[in-house]
Amino acid sequence: MVPTPNGNVKKLKNGNNVCKDTSQILKENNSQVVECGIKVRKRRKKTKNGLNSSAKENVRANVTTNNAGDKASKQITSNGDCNDASAKEATVQTSTIAKHEATDDKRNKDTSTHQKYTYSRINYEFHEANHAIIDTFAIALDFFLRNDNKKCYCLVCDTTLRMQSDDVRRHLGRHIRSKRHIQLLSMMIEDEKRSVSNGESFSKLVLAREYMTSNDDFVKCLLCENKDLCSTVKKNEQSLREHIASNAHRDAKGSWEVPIKNMLQQMHIQFQSRYNAKKYCCEFCNYQTPSELYFVKHLHVPYHVTRLMDIPDHTNKFKFYFCNACLIMWFGSADTSDQHFELMEHKNRMMYGPDINDLPDQVVQFLTMSGLNAEVLLERSNRVKCHDEMRKYVLYSFETDLRKYIPNIRAYPFGSRISDLGFPESDIDIFLDCNNMYEGKNSSYRQSQNLIASVVQYLSRNRDLWIVHDVILHSRTPIAKVLHIPSRLICDISVTNGLAVENTKMIKCFNNAFPPCRKLTLFLKRWMHLSGLLGSHLITSYALTWCVIFYLQTLLVLPSISDLIKLRNKSRLISGWEVGVSYDFRVNGLNHTFEELLLGFFLFYGDFKYKKQVICPLLGRPVQKDTFVKLSDLPQEMAPYVAYMHTGTQEELPQAFFVSPLCVQDPFDLSHNLTKALNNKELKIFWNNCTASAQILKTTLPNLRSPLMPYSD
């Protein structure tokens, strides 16, 4: 298995280090991966009491970048090698125990000065052992806490700790940071290395992981002793294996209480390494996980250990590796590095940095040729106009086939095909005005449901012309999906009112008045699709379109909907919502290329205050979310929403504007949040993708000049 960067990405923070044990740095290849390492120097000043405290001086190494848009240097800090068993080496700063990473080989410093990311073999043994030892506290905690006696036994130090009842975790953390604990743990690690070299299976550290302590002739199992089971085991390999594999020992090991596990989980987080890896892999077992704790636990499961022990000289063949560009750590052979170098994801991160986060490779490629891809999408969208006669035929089929049942029926097309934002394969949206319902008269929710059901029943009778695919009666707007057999077009039918038709007219008018708006929307629809964020339960094409329009409104290119209502100065209501807008308006031109407008979009939504603000095309500026709590705080332009909230019947109560992580208010139906289905996790992906996409554009086209954002919060 080759580790690939396809997990949750965290931005690499200053202070991430590469351990001292990087004696062999992986070779440089054509993806600009270079050798990098700085040998740790420890200054020792002896006094009459031994080693001076200045021996704990940190070594700092600055690794700079040749990226044109990134002048900040990455600083790599090391605190020395904690694997030395001597007392002098154990005098590491206890407050930074989790930062036992250092770079190696100062001779390579000059070759790495102009590179930003390193790819190195690292020393992870200390962190691995530290996580394993944390779990050994669990048995003592479980036993003593049941007796309301706050004590804890440390298998490393062979010491019983007394602690206050207010904060057990803090006392344990302080002990793990103590100089004596670090020194003894380092000695246990060295002892384990010698045991492995001598072919011994059970070192003190291995026994400690099983909650066992070794005497001269016997081994004592604290885990089984706590459960009143046989706890004394003969000190030979067969007896130890049988005891560890016994059901009694395994059951006792898995019977910890939930609060104890939760506390230890927090301690694991507190003492995790500072690599900030987004994924941990074991090439040997084809295992991967985003959790460092699970990774450490995997390294000690019998399946992994027994198979590894069967390989001669496995300690030299398999090492820990960390890719600083992809934020991946894995246990495997050196051959894996060459395969990792060839991955497109790795090459992209070497070029653009970890800011591209979890951006799929296809999105990166799509952005690197943004101008050309936008032209291709524009040309594909223009083909829809060649299908105008087919669209008219579909509308004619609806009206003629249903007129025998609904005499006054009339079909209105709307959606992306009408607003010039569709493609040849796009569905066609149709509003069926059955009984003069365009203005919203006689169109309650229940009536709309019943009418959709009736229309589906009528169409089903003509099987040569229609195939009903789906009926969705309990959505905000009841719809039916029907296939028109002659044209092979999928039709989404609604019957509630003509608001969607008016929305489409407005969007098409904006696209005609400012053509870059259309081009930008077509490109971003594809970008959203490749990012996995486009969909009815994510961000719809309709919501994205208004996000683009809103962005252009903040640039003062397009007018707000409220300005267009004032310009027309003639009210027209549909279901109580104001749709009387003027389609005759001027736009303010911008001296910016398509790529610059695209960069501005990503920067704008990468910096938007989602937690506090609503995207409001009605006003052309953000609205504070908390204003929807109290209707009197809303601006005058939202008077239709205030009136709507004061109306309603017992059967159909008004639906208040739903405040969600991402809020995009419909410009006409002011009670409708177009992105209410999006959760925090998905919003974070959208935000990350905007930030990463902006970085890619700035790196690919360093001379881009982003439009200024005129509004402020």
C-alpha positions in Angstrom: 0.0 0.0 0.0 1.3 3.4 -1.0 0.2 6.1 1.5 -1.9 8.7 -0.4 -3.0 12.1 0.9 -6.8 11.6 0.9 -7.7 12.2 4.5 -8.8 15.2 6.5 -6.1 17.8 6.0 -4.7 20.1 8.7 -2.5 23.0 7.9 1.1 22.3 8.9 2.0 24.5 11.9 5.3 26.1 12.7 7.1 23.9 15.1 6.5 20.6 13.4 9.7 18.7 13.6 11.5 15.8 12.0 13.3 13.5 14.5 17.0 13.2 14.9 17.0 9.6 13.6 16.9 10.7 10.0 20.4 9.3 9.1 19.2 8.4 5.6 17.2 11.0 3.8 15.2 9.9 0.8 16.5 10.8 -2.6 15.6 13.9 -4.5 13.4 13.4 -7.5 11.8 15.5 -10.3 9.0 16.6 -8.0 11.3 18.9 -6.2 11.6 16.6 -3.1 15.0 17.2 -1.6 17.1 16.0 1.2 16.7 18.0 4.4 18.0 17.5 7.8 20.0 19.2 10.6 21.9 17.3 13.1 20.9 18.1 16.7 23.7 19.7 18.7 23.5 19.5 22.4 25.6 21.9 24.4 26.7 20.4 27.7 28.2 22.7 30.4 29.4 20.7 33.4 29.2 22.1 36.8 30.1 20.4 40.1 26.5 19.0 40.3 26.7 17.5 36.8 24.9 18.7 33.6 23.9 22.4 33.6 20.3 23.2 32.7 21.5 25.0 29.6 22.0 21.5 28.1 18.3 21.7 27.1 18.8 24.4 24.5 16.6 23.9 21.5 18.0 23.7 18.0 16.1 25.7 15.4 16.3 25.3 11.7 14.7 27.6 9.2 13.6 26.0 6.0 12.6 28.6 3.4 10.6 28.3 0.3 11.0 29.4 -3.4 7.2 29.9 -3.8 6.6 33.3 -5.4 3.6 34.0 -3.3 4.9 32.6 0.0 7.8 34.5 1.7 7.2 33.0 5.1 9.8 30.5 6.3 8.9 27.3 8.1 10.8 26.9 11.4 11.6 23.4 12.6 12.4 23.1 16.3 13.9 20.1 18.0 14.3 19.3 21.7 16.9 16.5 21.5 16.8 12.8 21.3 14.9 11.3 24.2 15.9 7.7 23.4 19.2 7.9 25.3 19.1 6.0 28.6 21.7 8.1 30.4 20.7 10.6 33.0 22.3 13.4 31.1 20.2 12.8 28.0 17.1 12.6 30.2 17.3 16.2 31.1 14.9 17.3 28.4 12.5 20.1 29.0 9.5 18.4 30.6 7.0 20.9 29.3 7.7 19.9 25.7 7.8 16.1 26.0 5.6 15.7 23.0 8.0 17.4 20.7 10.8 14.8 20.5 11.5 15.4 16.8 14.7 16.7 15.4 16.3 16.8 12.0 19.5 15.1 11.1 22.7 15.7 9.1 23.6 19.4 9.1 25.6 18.8 5.9 22.3 18.8 4.0 21.2 22.1 5.3 22.3 24.2 2.4 20.6 21.9 -0.2 17.3 22.4 1.6 17.4 26.1 2.1 15.3 26.8 -1.0 12.7 24.1 -0.4 9.6 24.3 1.8 8.7 20.7 2.5 10.7 17.7 3.7 10.2 14.0 3.3 12.2 12.0 5.9 12.6 8.9 7.9 11.8 9.8 11.5 12.2 8.4 15.0 8.7 7.7 16.3 9.6 5.1 19.0 9.3 7.5 21.9 5.8 8.6 21.0 4.8 5.1 20.3 6.0 3.9 23.7 4.5 7.0 25.5 1.0 6.2 24.1 1.3 2.6 25.1 2.4 3.5 28.7 -0.5 5.9 29.1 -2.9 2.9 28.8 -1.1 1.2 31.7 -2.6 3.7 34.1 -6.1 2.4 33.4 -6.0 -0.7 35.5 -4.8 1.1 38.6 -7.3 3.9 38.0 -10.2 1.4 37.7 -9.2 -0.4 40.9 -8.4 2.5 43.2 -11.2 4.8 42.0 -13.8 2.1 42.8 -12.5 2.3 46.4 -12.6 6.1 46.4 -8.9 6.2 47.0 -7.2 8.4 44.5 -4.1 6.4 43.8 -2.4 5.3 40.6 0.4 2.8 39.9 2.9 3.7 37.2 4.4 0.6 35.5 7.3 2.5 34.2 8.5 4.0 37.5 7.2 1.1 39.7 5.7 3.8 41.8 2.2 4.4 43.4 1.1 7.9 43.0 -1.2 9.7 45.4 -3.2 12.6 43.9 -6.0 15.0 44.6 -9.5 14.0 43.7 -10.2 17.2 41.7 -8.1 16.6 38.6 -6.7 13.1 38.2 -5.7 13.8 34.6 -3.6 16.8 35.5 -1.7 14.8 38.1 -1.0 12.0 35.7 0.1 14.4 33.0 2.5 16.0 35.4 4.0 12.6 36.3 4.4 11.6 32.6 6.3 14.9 32.1 8.6 14.2 35.1 12.4 13.8 34.4 12.4 10.4 36.2 9.5 9.0 34.1 11.2 10.2 30.9 14.5 8.7 31.9 13.1 5.3 32.9 10.9 5.1 29.8 13.9 5.9 27.6 15.7 3.0 29.3 12.8 0.7 28.7 12.9 1.6 25.0 16.6 0.8 24.8 16.0 -2.4 26.6 13.3 -3.4 24.1 15.7 -2.7 21.2 18.3 -5.0 22.7 15.6 -7.6 23.3 14.5 -7.5 19.7 18.1 -7.7 18.5 18.6 -10.8 20.7 15.4 -12.5 19.5 13.6 -12.1 22.9 9.8 -11.6 22.6 9.0 -10.1 26.1 10.9 -7.1 27.2 9.9 -4.9 30.1 8.1 -2.5 27.8 6.2 -5.4 26.1 5.1 -6.7 29.5 4.1 -3.2 30.6 1.8 -2.9 27.6 0.0 -6.0 29.0 -0.1 -4.5 32.5 2.5 -7.0 33.7 5.7 -6.4 35.9 8.7 -8.7 35.9 10.4 -10.2 39.0 13.4 -12.6 39.1 11.4 -15.8 38.5 7.8 -14.8 37.9 5.8 -12.1 36.1 2.9 -10.5 37.9 -0.2 -9.5 35.9 -1.8 -6.4 37.6 -4.8 -6.7 35.3 -5.8 -10.1 36.4 -4.9 -9.4 40.0 -7.5 -6.6 40.0 -10.1 -9.1 38.8 -9.2 -11.7 41.5 -7.8 -14.0 38.8 -4.6 -15.9 38.6 -2.0 -13.1 38.4 1.3 -14.9 38.7 2.9 -16.3 35.5 6.1 -18.2 35.0 8.8 -16.2 33.4 9.1 -18.1 30.1 7.8 -17.3 26.6 5.2 -20.1 26.4 3.6 -19.3 29.7 3.5 -15.6 28.9 2.0 -16.2 25.5 -0.7 -18.5 27.0 -1.6 -16.0 29.7 -1.8 -13.0 27.4 -3.9 -15.0 24.9 -6.3 -16.4 27.6 -9.9 -15.3 27.5 -9.7 -14.2 31.2 -6.8 -11.8 30.5 -8.4 -10.5 27.3 -11.8 -10.0 28.9 -10.2 -8.2 31.9 -8.3 -6.0 29.5 -11.5 -5.0 27.7 -13.6 -4.3 30.8 -12.5 -0.8 31.6 -15.2 1.7 32.5 -16.2 4.3 30.0 -15.2 7.3 32.2 -11.7 5.9 32.5 -11.4 5.3 28.8 -12.5 8.9 28.1 -10.0 10.3 30.5 -7.2 8.3 29.0 -8.3 9.4 25.5 -7.8 13.0 26.5 -4.4 12.1 27.8 -3.5 10.5 24.5 -4.5 13.7 22.8 -2.4 15.7 25.2 0.7 13.7 24.5 0.3 13.1 20.8 3.3 14.0 18.6 3.4 17.3 16.8 3.5 16.1 13.3 -0.2 17.0 12.8 -0.5 14.1 10.3 -3.9 13.8 8.7 -3.4 10.1 8.2 -1.4 7.2 9.7 -0.6 4.1 7.6 0.9 0.7 8.1 2.2 -0.4 4.7 3.0 -3.8 6.1 -0.6 -4.6 7.1 -2.4 -2.4 4.5 -3.9 -0.4 7.4 -4.7 3.3 7.7 -6.4 5.6 10.2 -6.8 9.3 10.9 -6.1 8.7 14.6 -2.6 8.6 16.0 -3.9 6.6 19.0 -5.4 3.8 16.8 -2.2 3.8 14.7 -0.1 3.2 17.9 -2.5 0.5 19.0 -2.3 -1.2 15.7 1.5 -1.4 16.0 1.0 -3.8 18.9 -1.8 -6.0 17.8 -0.7 -9.7 17.5 -1.5 -9.7 13.7 1.0 -7.0 13.1 3.7 -8.1 15.6 3.8 -11.8 14.7 4.0 -11.2 11.0 6.7 -8.6 11.5 8.8 -10.9 13.7 8.9 -13.5 11.0 10.8 -11.2 8.7 14.6 -11.3 9.1 16.2 -8.0 10.0 12.8 -6.3 10.1 14.1 -3.5 12.3 16.2 -2.3 9.4 13.8 -2.9 6.6 10.8 -1.2 8.2 10.9 2.3 9.6 8.6 5.2 10.3 8.3 7.9 7.6 6.6 11.3 7.5 5.8 13.3 4.4 5.7 17.0 5.5 3.9 18.1 2.3 1.1 15.5 2.4 1.0 15.3 6.2 1.1 11.5 6.2 3.0 9.3 8.6 3.5 5.6 7.9 5.4 2.5 8.9 6.9 0.7 6.0 9.9 0.1 3.7 12.0 2.7 2.0 10.7 1.5 -1.4 7.3 3.1 -0.6 8.9 6.5 -0.8 9.6 6.2 -4.5 6.0 5.2 -5.2 4.7 8.1 -3.0 6.9 10.5 -5.0 5.1 9.6 -8.2 1.6 10.3 -6.8 -0.1 13.3 -8.4 -1.5 14.3 -5.0 2.1 14.5 -3.6 3.3 16.5 -6.6 0.5 19.0 -6.2 1.2 19.5 -2.6 4.9 20.0 -3.4 3.9 22.7 -5.9 1.1 24.4 -4.1 1.8 23.6 -0.4 -0.5 21.9 2.2 -3.0 24.8 1.7 -4.6 22.7 -1.0 -5.8 20.6 2.0 -8.1 17.8 0.9 -8.8 19.3 -2.6 -9.2 16.4 -5.0 -6.6 16.0 -7.8 -9.2 16.6 -10.5 -10.1 20.0 -8.9 -6.5 21.0 -8.8 -6.1 20.1 -12.5 -9.4 21.9 -13.3 -8.1 25.1 -11.6 -4.7 25.1 -13.2 -6.3 25.6 -16.6 -9.2 27.7 -15.4 -9.5 30.0 -18.4 -9.5 27.2 -21.0 -12.0 25.1 -18.9 -14.3 28.1 -18.6 -14.4 28.6 -22.3 -15.2 24.9 -22.9 -18.0 25.0 -20.4 -19.4 28.2 -22.0 -19.3 26.5 -25.4 -21.2 23.4 -24.0 -23.8 25.6 -22.4 -24.4 27.5 -25.7 -25.4 24.2 -27.3 -28.6 24.3 -25.2 -29.9 27.0 -27.4 -29.9 24.5 -30.3 -32.6 22.5 -28.3 -35.1 25.3 -28.1 -37.5 23.5 -30.5 -37.3 20.4 -28.4 -38.1 22.4 -25.3 -41.1 23.9 -27.0 -42.2 20.4 -28.0 -42.0 19.2 -24.4 -44.1 22.2 -23.2 -46.6 21.6 -25.9 -46.9 17.9 -24.9 -47.6 18.8 -21.3 -50.4 21.3 -22.2 -52.1 19.1 -24.9 -51.9 15.9 -22.8 -53.2 17.5 -19.6 -55.8 19.9 -21.1 -58.4 17.1 -21.3 -58.2 16.9 -17.5 -57.3 20.6 -16.6 -58.7 22.9 -19.3 -56.9 26.1 -18.3 -53.4 24.5 -17.8 -50.3 26.4 -19.0 -46.7 25.3 -18.8 -43.9 27.7 -17.9 -40.2 26.6 -18.2 -37.6 27.8 -15.6 -34.3 26.8 -14.2 -30.8 26.5 -15.6 -31.8 25.8 -19.2 -33.8 29.0 -19.3 -31.2 31.2 -17.4 -28.4 30.1 -19.8 -26.7 28.1 -17.1 -27.6 24.7 -18.3 -26.0 22.0 -20.4 -27.5 19.7 -23.0 -27.9 16.9 -20.3 -29.6 19.2 -17.8 -33.1 18.6 -16.6 -35.9 20.9 -17.7 -37.9 22.5 -14.9 -41.6 23.2 -15.6 -44.2 25.1 -13.6 -47.7 24.0 -14.5 -50.2 26.7 -13.9 -53.3 24.6 -13.5 -56.0 27.0 -12.3 -54.6 30.6 -12.4 -52.1 29.7 -9.6 -49.2 31.7 -11.0 -49.7 34.5 -8.5 -50.1 32.1 -5.6 -53.9 32.2 -5.4 -55.6 29.0 -4.3 -52.2 27.3 -3.8 -51.9 26.0 -0.3 -49.3 23.3 0.5 -52.0 20.6 0.7 -53.6 21.7 -2.6 -50.1 21.5 -4.3 -49.6 18.0 -3.0 -53.0 16.8 -4.2 -52.5 18.5 -7.6 -49.1 16.9 -8.2 -50.5 13.5 -7.4 -53.4 14.2 -9.9 -51.0 15.3 -12.6 -48.8 12.2 -12.1 -51.9 10.0 -12.4 -53.0 11.7 -15.7 -49.6 11.5 -17.2 -49.2 7.8 -16.3 -52.2 7.0 -18.6 -50.1 7.9 -21.6 -47.2 5.4 -21.4 -46.1 6.2 -24.9 -45.2 9.7 -24.0 -44.4 9.8 -20.2 -42.5 7.7 -17.6 -42.9 8.8 -14.0 -39.6 8.5 -12.2 -40.3 9.9 -8.8 -42.9 11.9 -6.8 -41.7 14.0 -3.9 -44.7 15.4 -2.0 -43.1 16.3 1.3 -40.4 18.7 0.2 -40.7 22.5 0.6 -42.2 22.6 -3.0 -43.9 19.3 -4.0 -42.5 18.0 -7.3 -42.6 15.1 -9.7 -39.8 13.8 -11.9 -41.1 12.7 -15.3 -39.3 11.4 -18.4 -40.5 12.8 -21.8 -39.9 9.7 -24.0 -39.6 11.4 -27.4 -37.0 13.9 -26.3 -35.4 11.8 -23.5 -35.5 14.9 -21.2 -36.2 14.6 -17.5 -38.8 17.1 -16.4 -39.1 18.4 -12.8 -42.8 19.5 -12.4 -44.1 21.9 -9.8 -47.5 23.5 -9.4 -47.3 25.8 -6.4 -46.7 29.3 -7.9 -44.6 31.2 -10.4 -41.8 32.4 -8.0 -39.3 30.1 -9.6 -40.2 31.5 -13.0 -39.6 35.0 -11.8 -36.3 34.0 -10.2 -35.1 32.5 -13.5 -36.0 35.7 -15.3 -33.9 37.7 -12.9 -30.9 35.4 -13.1 -31.0 35.4 -16.9 -31.2 39.2 -16.9 -28.1 39.4 -14.7 -26.2 37.0 -17.0 -27.2 39.1 -20.1 -26.3 42.4 -18.5 -22.9 41.1 -17.2 -21.7 38.1 -19.3 -18.8 37.2 -16.9 -21.5 36.4 -14.3 -22.6 33.5 -16.5 -19.1 32.3 -17.2 -18.2 32.4 -13.5 -21.3 30.5 -12.5 -20.8 27.8 -15.1 -17.2 27.3 -14.0 -18.1 27.2 -10.3 -20.9 24.7 -10.8 -18.3 22.3 -12.3 -15.9 23.2 -9.5 -18.5 22.4 -6.9 -19.4 19.2 -8.6 -15.7 18.0 -8.7 -15.5 19.0 -5.0 -18.4 16.9 -4.1 -20.4 19.8 -2.7 -23.1 20.2 -5.4 -26.4 18.5 -4.6 -29.9 18.9 -3.2 -28.7 18.2 0.3 -25.5 20.2 -0.1 -25.3 23.4 -2.1 -27.7 23.5 -5.1 -26.9 25.1 -8.4 -29.6 27.7 -7.7 -28.0 28.6 -4.3 -24.5 28.8 -5.9 -25.9 31.1 -8.6 -27.1 33.6 -6.0 -23.8 33.3 -4.2 -22.1 34.4 -7.4 -24.5 37.3 -7.9 -24.1 38.4 -4.3 -20.3 38.4 -4.7 -20.8 40.7 -7.8 -23.2 42.9 -5.9 -20.6 43.5 -3.2 -18.2 44.6 -5.9 -21.0 47.1 -6.9 -21.1 45.5 -10.4 -24.7 44.2 -10.2 -27.5 46.1 -8.3 -29.3 44.6 -5.3 -32.8 43.2 -5.8 -34.2 45.9 -3.5 -32.7 48.6 -5.8 -34.4 47.0 -8.7 -37.7 47.0 -6.8 -37.3 50.7 -6.1 -36.3 51.3 -9.7 -39.5 49.7 -11.1 -41.6 51.3 -8.4 -44.6 49.1 -9.1 -45.5 46.4 -6.7 -46.2 42.9 -7.9 -46.8 40.1 -5.4 -46.7 36.3 -5.7 -47.9 34.5 -2.6 -47.2 37.7 -0.7 -43.6 38.1 -1.9 -42.5 41.2 -3.9 -41.3 40.3 -7.4 -41.9 43.7 -9.0 -38.3 44.4 -10.3 -37.0 46.4 -13.2 -35.1 44.5 -15.8 -33.7 47.7 -17.3 -30.6 48.7 -15.4 -27.0 49.5 -15.9 -24.0 47.5 -14.6 -20.7 48.9 -13.5 -17.9 47.5 -15.6 -14.8 45.9 -14.1 -11.3 46.0 -15.5 -10.6 42.4 -14.4 -10.1 39.2 -16.3 -12.1 36.1 -15.6 -9.3 34.5 -13.6 -9.2 37.6 -11.4 -12.9 37.5 -10.8 -12.6 33.8 -10.0 -9.8 34.5 -7.5 -11.9 37.3 -5.9 -14.8 34.8 -5.5 -12.6 32.3 -3.6 -11.0 35.0 -1.5 -14.4 36.5 -0.7 -16.0 33.3 0.5 -12.7 32.2 2.1 -13.0 35.3 4.4 -16.8 35.5 4.8 -18.1 35.6 8.4 -20.4 32.5 8.1 -20.9 32.3 11.8 -22.5 35.7 12.1 -23.8 36.8 8.6 -26.4 35.9 6.0 -25.7 36.1 2.3 -28.6 38.5 1.2 -29.0 39.2 -2.5 -32.1 41.3 -1.7 -29.9 43.9 0.0 -26.6 43.2 -1.8 -24.8 43.1 1.5 -24.5 40.7 4.4 -27.2 40.7 7.1 -26.5 39.7 10.7 -28.0 36.3 11.7 -29.2 37.6 15.0 -31.5 40.2 13.4 -33.8 37.3 12.4 -34.4 36.6 16.1 -36.3 39.9 16.6 -38.4 40.9 13.6 -38.2 44.6 14.5 -34.5 44.5 14.0 -34.8 43.6 10.3 -34.2 46.3 7.6 -37.2 47.9 6.0 -36.6 46.1 2.7 -37.7 42.8 4.5 -41.1 44.1 5.3 -42.7 41.2 3.2 -41.0 38.7 5.5 -42.3 40.5 8.6 -45.8 40.6 7.1 -45.5 36.9 6.2 -44.6 36.0 9.8 -47.7 37.7 11.1 -50.0 35.8 8.7 -50.9 32.2 8.4 -53.7 29.9 9.3 -54.1 27.1 11.7 -53.5 24.6 9.0 -50.5 26.3 7.5 -48.3 28.2 9.9 -45.6 30.5 8.5 -42.1 29.0 8.3 -39.4 31.3 9.8 -36.1 31.8 8.1 -34.0 28.8 9.2 -30.5 29.9 10.5 -27.9 27.3 9.5 -24.1 27.2 9.3 -24.3 28.7 5.8 -27.2 31.0 5.1 -28.2 32.1 1.6 -31.5 34.0 1.6 -33.7 33.7 -1.4 -34.1 37.2 -3.0 -37.9 36.9 -3.4 -39.1 34.2 -0.9 -37.4 35.8 2.1 -38.3 32.9 4.4 -36.3 30.5 2.4 -32.7 29.7 3.3 -31.3 28.1 0.2 -28.5 26.2 2.0 -30.3 25.1 5.2 -29.3 21.5 4.6 -25.6 22.2 4.7 -24.0 21.2 8.0 -20.8 22.5 9.7 -18.6 19.8 8.4 -19.7 20.5 4.8 -19.3 24.2 5.2 -15.8 23.7 6.5 -15.0 21.7 3.3 -16.4 24.6 1.2 -14.4 27.1 3.1 -11.2 25.0 2.9 -11.8 24.5 -0.9 -12.2 28.2 -1.5 -9.0 29.0 0.5 -7.0 26.2 -1.3 -8.4 27.2 -4.7 -7.3 30.8 -4.2 -3.8 29.6 -3.3 -3.6 27.5 -6.5 -4.7 30.4 -8.7 -2.2 32.7 -7.0 0.6 30.1 -7.5 -0.3 29.3 -11.1 -0.9 32.9 -12.1 1.2 35.0 -9.7 0.3 38.3 -11.5 -3.5 38.1 -10.8 -5.0 41.2 -9.3 -8.0 40.4 -7.1 -11.0 42.8 -7.1 -11.3 44.9 -4.0 -14.0 44.0 -1.4 -15.8 47.3 -0.8 -18.0 46.2 2.2 -16.9 45.7 5.7 -18.5 44.1 8.7 
